[in-house]
Amino acid sequence: MKPIKHFAIIYVTALLITSGVQGQMSKNLSVVKNIYEVIQKNTTTTKQIKELTPNIDWRQTTNIKEINERYTITFSAILKNEWRGVSFQKLKFQETEKNNILVTGNVSGRQPTECEGVTTAFQHLWILKEGEIINFNEY
């Protein structure tokens, strides 16, 4: 095989593999971003999130730190509709390894029984398999 043809075959193969990986990463990012968009509409119900994440048993998700949920907005508290007017700021999405999306930023909201709002920094790790969320960890 001539060197130019050999190079062309390797180049095309590399492009196909790269585009497949980038396509999956793009799909994973899109799936995770959709969760935050749904929550920010402020009409979120647990049912909507569970429909977007059918493979997660939310009762078994990991929350690494012990926290006072009166002053810290957790994802589980959002799912329980314990916070109103939830909005995310400074969101940063990054693939930390294949099929793992780390989301960092700030979340603001207000508990229905309180007048003051709260802002919390967060880190959420979403684990996906074939474009579907299968696990979630909050740090």
C-alpha positions in Angstrom: 0.0 0.0 0.0 1.3 3.5 -0.9 2.2 5.7 2.1 -0.4 8.3 1.1 -3.2 5.8 0.9 -2.2 4.3 4.2 -2.2 7.7 5.8 -5.6 8.5 4.4 -7.1 5.3 5.8 -5.7 6.0 9.2 -6.8 9.6 9.1 -10.4 8.7 8.1 -10.6 5.9 10.7 -9.4 8.4 13.4 -12.0 10.9 12.3 -14.8 8.3 12.5 -13.7 7.1 16.0 -13.3 10.7 17.2 -16.7 11.8 15.9 -18.3 8.8 17.5 -16.8 9.6 20.9 -17.6 13.3 20.5 -21.2 12.4 19.4 -21.7 10.3 22.5 -20.2 13.1 24.7 -22.4 15.7 23.0 -25.4 13.4 23.6 -24.5 12.9 27.3 -24.0 16.7 27.8 -27.4 17.3 26.2 -29.1 14.8 28.4 -27.6 16.3 31.6 -28.2 19.9 30.5 -31.9 19.0 29.9 -32.3 18.1 33.7 -31.2 21.6 34.7 -33.4 23.3 32.1 -36.4 21.4 33.4 -35.7 22.3 37.0 -35.3 26.0 36.2 -38.7 26.2 34.6 -40.0 26.2 38.3 -42.8 23.8 37.4 -40.6 20.8 38.1 -42.1 17.8 39.8 -40.4 14.7 41.0 -42.4 12.8 38.3 -40.8 14.9 35.5 -37.2 14.3 36.8 -38.0 10.6 37.3 -39.2 10.4 33.7 -35.9 11.9 32.5 -33.9 9.5 34.7 -35.8 6.2 34.7 -32.8 4.1 35.6 -32.0 5.8 38.9 -33.3 4.8 42.2 -33.2 8.3 43.8 -33.4 6.8 47.3 -30.0 5.3 46.8 -28.1 8.3 45.4 -25.0 9.5 47.2 -24.9 12.8 49.1 -21.3 12.9 50.3 -21.5 15.6 53.0 -23.8 15.8 56.0 -25.6 19.1 55.5 -28.2 21.3 57.0 -30.8 21.4 54.3 -32.3 24.7 55.7 -29.3 26.6 54.4 -28.1 24.3 51.6 -30.0 23.4 48.5 -29.5 19.7 47.6 -30.7 18.0 44.6 -32.8 15.6 46.7 -34.5 18.6 48.3 -35.2 20.0 44.9 -36.8 16.7 43.9 -39.0 16.8 47.0 -40.1 20.3 46.0 -38.7 21.8 49.2 -37.3 24.8 47.3 -39.1 27.4 45.2 -37.7 29.7 42.5 -34.8 27.4 41.9 -32.2 28.8 39.4 -28.7 27.8 38.5 -25.8 30.2 37.9 -22.3 29.7 36.6 -23.0 26.2 35.3 -20.0 24.3 34.0 -20.4 21.0 32.3 -17.4 18.8 31.8 -16.8 15.2 30.9 -14.4 13.9 33.6 -14.1 10.5 32.0 -16.1 8.5 29.5 -19.8 8.7 30.3 -19.2 10.8 33.5 -20.4 14.4 33.4 -19.4 16.7 36.3 -21.6 19.8 36.7 -20.5 22.6 39.0 -22.1 26.0 39.8 -24.4 27.7 42.1 -28.0 27.1 42.8 -30.4 29.6 44.4 -33.8 29.2 45.8 -36.2 29.9 48.7 -38.0 27.5 51.0 -41.7 28.1 51.0 -41.7 28.7 54.8 -38.9 31.2 54.7 -38.6 34.7 53.3 -34.9 34.8 52.6 -33.3 33.1 49.7 -30.3 30.8 49.8 -27.4 30.3 47.3 -25.3 27.1 47.4 -22.3 26.0 45.5 -22.6 22.4 44.2 -20.9 19.6 42.3 -23.1 16.9 40.7 -21.6 13.9 39.0 -23.9 12.2 36.5 -23.0 8.8 35.2 -24.5 7.7 31.9 -24.7 4.5 29.9 -25.6 4.7 26.2 -27.0 8.2 26.7 -29.2 7.4 29.7 -28.4 8.6 33.2 -27.8 5.6 35.5 -26.4 7.2 38.6 -26.0 10.6 40.4 -23.7 11.7 43.2 -23.8 15.1 44.9 -20.7 16.5 46.6 
